[in-house]
Amino acid sequence: MRFIIASVAIASLISLSACAKGDKGDKGDQGPAGLAGPAGAVGPAGPAGAPGPAGSGASFRIVSDSPKASCDAGETMASAYCAGGGAMQVDGTTGASCDGGKAVIVCAKQ
């Protein structure tokens, strides 16, 4: 029995080795996209850009010389606080005063 199985196996190998290579087939369809690879190294910095256009001309002024500070005509108060503590009273959109400290305001030209 072993002899028969061995003979069949050897005969199969001999017959398969006699097969000739066939012609090349058609190209297959493209497969699905693979996963993204790791990020590359950071590249060099680019050249400096051109200067931007001139600003709108916003101008700020700080007033901080007394317990009461106010903006000039044509200005609006942008910020206010009391240096040295004390309660602050805001006077509309143009000034502020402090009880017990200096008023510090920022005036913006309109």
C-alpha positions in Angstrom: 0.0 0.0 0.0 2.8 2.4 0.9 4.5 1.5 -2.4 1.4 2.5 -4.4 1.0 5.8 -2.6 4.6 6.7 -3.1 4.5 5.7 -6.7 1.4 7.9 -7.3 3.1 10.8 -5.6 6.3 10.5 -7.6 4.3 10.1 -10.9 2.3 13.3 -10.0 5.5 15.3 -9.4 7.0 14.2 -12.7 3.9 15.0 -14.7 3.6 18.5 -13.1 7.2 19.3 -13.7 6.7 18.8 -17.4 4.1 21.6 -17.6 5.2 24.6 -19.7 4.8 28.2 -18.5 1.8 29.9 -20.2 1.4 33.4 -21.6 1.2 36.4 -19.3 -2.4 37.3 -18.4 -4.1 40.7 -18.4 -3.4 43.3 -15.8 -5.7 43.2 -12.8 -7.8 46.1 -11.4 -6.2 48.5 -8.9 -6.6 47.4 -5.3 -8.0 49.6 -2.5 -5.9 52.4 -1.0 -3.6 51.5 1.9 -3.3 53.1 5.3 -1.5 56.5 5.5 2.1 56.2 6.5 3.8 58.1 9.4 4.3 61.9 9.2 7.5 63.1 7.6 10.0 65.5 9.1 9.2 69.2 9.3 10.4 71.1 6.3 12.4 74.3 6.2 10.7 77.6 6.9 9.4 79.4 3.8 10.4 82.9 2.7 9.1 86.0 4.5 5.8 87.3 3.1 5.3 90.8 1.8 4.4 93.5 4.3 0.7 93.9 4.9 -1.4 97.0 4.2 -1.4 99.9 6.6 -3.7 99.6 9.6 -6.9 101.6 10.1 -5.0 104.2 12.1 -6.4 103.1 15.5 -4.6 105.1 18.1 -4.7 104.6 21.9 -3.8 106.9 24.7 -3.4 106.1 28.4 -4.5 108.6 31.1 -3.4 107.8 34.6 -2.4 111.0 36.5 -5.2 111.5 39.0 -8.2 110.0 40.8 -10.4 111.2 37.9 -9.5 110.6 34.3 -11.3 111.4 31.1 -10.8 111.1 27.3 -10.6 114.0 25.0 -13.3 115.0 22.4 -13.2 112.5 19.6 -12.1 109.7 21.9 -13.9 106.8 23.6 -12.9 105.0 26.7 -11.8 101.4 25.9 -10.7 100.3 29.4 -10.6 101.5 33.0 -9.4 100.3 36.4 -8.3 101.8 39.7 -4.6 101.5 40.5 -4.1 101.2 44.3 -7.5 99.9 45.0 -10.7 101.8 45.7 -14.1 101.8 44.1 -14.5 102.9 40.5 -17.2 104.9 39.0 -17.6 105.0 35.2 -18.6 108.3 33.6 -20.4 107.2 30.4 -18.0 106.3 27.6 -15.4 109.0 28.2 -14.0 108.7 31.7 -13.8 107.1 35.2 -12.9 108.1 38.7 -11.6 106.1 41.7 -12.2 106.5 45.4 -8.9 106.0 47.1 -6.6 105.3 44.1 -5.6 106.6 40.6 -7.9 106.1 37.7 -6.2 104.4 34.7 -8.1 104.6 31.4 -7.3 103.8 27.8 -8.8 106.2 25.3 -9.2 105.2 21.6 -9.6 107.8 18.8 -12.8 107.4 17.0 
